Amino acid sequence: LQELQSSGRGRFLLAHAAPFSAFLTDSFGRQHNYLRISLTEKCNLRCQYCMPEEGVQLTPKSELLTAQEIISLARLFVKEGVEKIRLTGGEPLIRPDVVDIVGQLYKIEGLKTIAVTTNGINLARLLPRLKEAGLNAINISLDTLVPAKFEFIVRRKGFHKVMEGIHKATELGYRPVKVNCVVMRGFNEDELLGFVDFTKDLPLDVRFIEYMPFDGNKWNFKKMVSYKEMLDTIKQRWPELEKLPCEASSTAKSYKVPHFQGQISFITSMSEHFCGSCNRLRITADGNLKVCLFGNSEVSLRDHLRSGASEEELVQIIGAAVGRKKKQHAGMFNISQMKNRPMILIGGFLVGKMYNHVTFFFPPEPALMSFPLRQDALQNPPNSKQWGPTFSHRMTLRASCCVFQKDPSSTFDTKCLEASPVGQVSVDCQSKDTSPGSEFCTRDSGSSAKVPRASDNLTHTDEEGRATMVDVGGKPDSRRRAVAGAVVRLGEKAFGLVRRNQVKKGDVLAVAQIAGIQGAKLTSQLIPLCHNIPLNHVEVSLSLDEARYAVVIRSSCQTWGRTGVEMEALTAASLAALTVYDMCKAVTHDIVIEEVKLLSKTGGQRGDFSR
């Protein structure tokens, strides 16, 4: 009694006479009855904002929790008051014994809810068995409703498998099926209305999650779309949106469009945090207990379990960790500077760590959006019956914002290049007394700047006229950028199909953008005498010019190195143009690719150029 009275946590328990386990109650009176258990660190997707294409360094299998250890720990937590267990990953449904684990959890007396958070790829195949084993709640992670964007981001096919899994869950009677969508400015905030419309005919709870910082994910405030901003956007379309009541410990603010089967929710992790009602604990796949998603403090339950610790000793260890839990955000004032595990290894539902210094940047300017939906698509989004194996969302690429930064020490500006309005070309004045190749009026200064005259000799041939690669070893490193363009004239019929996204081969603009980005990265393999350059930034934008029935392409490349990136920019524009041609040639062969040209370059010994 004296020990209880001597601590704030103990005084709270005595004053409130809480029937809940003291070991799962922290010093702020929060009772932790919800446990998230990561079953694996592996995943069958390679999301660009989560891990590299080749994967991450995994914990040896011998150091991961076995199924029996998971059940033992789960039984212990349930005995102390946990009522809900959620299985996470990695991707939990790739663990071979996941159905058996669910079945054993179902037998634990006192456990009310067994849930899973999944990317949905294996869901349709496994769900009947999981339901029979006792699974009674599902969260599916899905950040976009555009198939081409999905495939580009996750580096794998599978959009239709995820949609199939969602429909299978509704068919098997799950109410609601929760869909987690992390909203990021410049990436998918333009799809808010499409996600809301997704709830019209299906019993879904689409949960819009504010983009949160995590170690390495280059978080900044401009990327975050706040709950209130999202709500305002949705209310402009559905002013009759109704707020729903919620439980005290709920992390979500829920709303419903009248007469829609489903609902939407907002996870306000940043703008209105819910730390005061947090009831969650986490166990990682290697058996570490995390009392806060944001904190890097962990306690290995696996080691104590394998060393023969008694149940009472384990409870004491767990209670001590819970007692140290901070009031909010692991006690940090500025959570954007946190150091933590990669999200893929914790089993959270938020955007995780980047690896090998490859980062996906998103621009602060609302006008610069990857894969933005057309206004007509936003005003008349497809209903849920269209979301099937043949679904293809209508969209156009007004501007892209795919930025790759491989050098962490680089200081170049990562903002996306603004796309000029169709039909307008920025022209820099030439000095009246200049001759071609001698000097140019620079864009930045607005004044004439002397630059070295272009070489009178070809630099890629030797004295005998044989092809040779230029030796750039003696050149200084500098920041270099190049912008190139191309125009593809399609004719009225093909242009109309592209604009309506009715070309049989798929979304022409989305595929062409990806082809251009890939082309820039493969330039040295396509052009024999080009150097292999580590690109810091690749951007490809496509827009429609109705006056010419044309697709206008702009590409931009940046690097920090000893040679320029003109060829990378030109290759990107050319590959994008050729892809447009390839996807439209079944409609007509009267397609003209023209105006493939360098628009500007900066950096290097010969100075800047602007057409």
Salt bridges, closest charged atoms under 4 A:
ASP26 OD2 - ARG30 NE 2.62
GLU69 OE2 - ARG306 NE 2.74
GLU83 OE2 - LYS112 NZ 3.43
ASP97 OD1 - ARG95 NE 2.65
GLU151 OE2 - LYS157 NZ 3.25
GLU171 OE1 - LYS168 NZ 3.99
GLU191 OE2 - LYS149 NZ 2.63
ASP215 OD1 - LYS339 NZ 3.52
ASP215 OD2 - LYS353 NZ 3.72
GLU229 OE1 - ARG185 NH2 2.82
GLU272 OE1 - LYS253 NZ 3.27
ASP286 OD2 - ARG341 NH2 3.00
GLU298 OE2 - LYS290 NZ 3.52
GLU298 OE2 - ARG341 NE 2.72
ASP303 OD1 - ARG302 NH2 2.88
GLU311 OE2 - LYS79 NZ 2.71
GLU365 OE2 - LYS415 NZ 3.77
ASP376 OD2 - ARG394 NH1 3.49
ASP428 OD2 - ARG443 NH2 3.94
GLU439 OE1 - LYS450 NZ 2.44
ASP462 OD2 - ARG466 NE 3.15
GLU464 OE1 - ARG466 NH2 3.21
ASP477 OD1 - ARG562 NE 3.38
GLU539 OE1 - HIS537 NE2 3.53
ASP545 OD2 - ARG548 NE 2.70
GLU546 OE2 - ARG499 NH1 2.59
ASP582 OD2 - LYS505 NZ 3.59
ASP582 OD1 - LYS585 NZ 2.56
GLU594 OE2 - ARG489 NE 2.35
GLU595 OE2 - ARG548 NH1 3.25
GLU595 OE1 - LYS597 NZ 3.79
